[in-house]
Amino acid sequence: MSNIRTYDDLLQEEQRLRQELKIYEALIRQDLVGMKENIEPVRRVYNTVNKVFTRDNRVPFFNIGLEMGIDLVLRRFILAKAGWITKIVVPYFVKNYSSHIIGEEKRKALFKKVQELFAKLRPKPEEPMQAATEGNV
């Protein structure tokens, strides 16, 4: 409206402006969704690069075993004939990336399996006593 002369005109203009505002809000929301979809590939690349250059240290016990395994396989077998720079750089990146691959759930399950394995290998405190008493009888 160009001229507002009465209170009813003012109310009509307010209603028109509110509707226009809702239309613009919807357009902005659509633009934001489109931007998020366009940025998704960049975010994925950033996350992958971040995983390559940083190490996940939430479970140090797991990382120690992982590092020893990677050192053994990569340096001794796969990169046996490679140069010394390659033997240093490639395992570094593989260790960093592999520390992020296994999620928290899988780490807990793997840690529990390792604990169960050690529990089976270690004799229980009752067993040596029972064997000693049975041998004396």
Number of C-alpha atoms within 10 A of each C-alpha: 8 5 8 12 8 8 9 10 13 14 12 13 16 12 12 12 12 12 12 12 12 11 11 12 12 12 12 12 11 12 12 12 12 11 11 12 11 11 11 11 11 11 12 11 11 12 11 13 12 14 20 18 13 15 18 15 13 12 13 11 10 15 18 12 11 15 18 12 13 17 19 13 14 16 19 12 10 11 16 12 11 10 9 11 8 13 18 12 10 13 19 18 15 18 23 20 20 17 22 18 11 12 9 12 9 11 14 14 11 14 15 12 12 12 12 12 11 11 11 10 9 9 10 10 8 8 9 11 11 10 10 10 9 9 8 6 5
